[in-house]
Amino acid sequence: ERTFTAEEFVDEVNAEGAAIALGGVIAKSQDGLEIRAVKFTESVPSATGAGDEARGSGAMLVLDDAGEAGDELERCEASTAFTCFRAANVLLRFEKIFPEEQARITQAFQAIASE
């Protein structure tokens, strides 16, 4: 299975329509794993039609390999506070995500998984 850097992963999923941007390091684990901010670059139309809703944001973890990412996905999914996505060695987790954003991420992840 492929492995990505944070920048390579963002480029890859954005080529598939994810529309996310990589932010700075928001935390570091005890073993030096950087947790990076991510946000959506396209706003979501408001349900009331009064303008655009704020974009969702979350965090990205780039692990050494897919096995570690799978383990982290299990921990992430055990929390009801997060919506989690994994592709290769990368995990994205969001606390607040709009259905349109979730659909874009899901489609982008499926596209790179089939390559």
Secondary structure by P-SEA (a helix, b strand, c coil): cccccaaaaaaaaaaacccccccccccccccbbbbbbbbbcccccccccccccccccbbbbbcccaaaaaaaaaaaaacccccccccccbbbbbccccaaaaaaaaaaaaaaaac
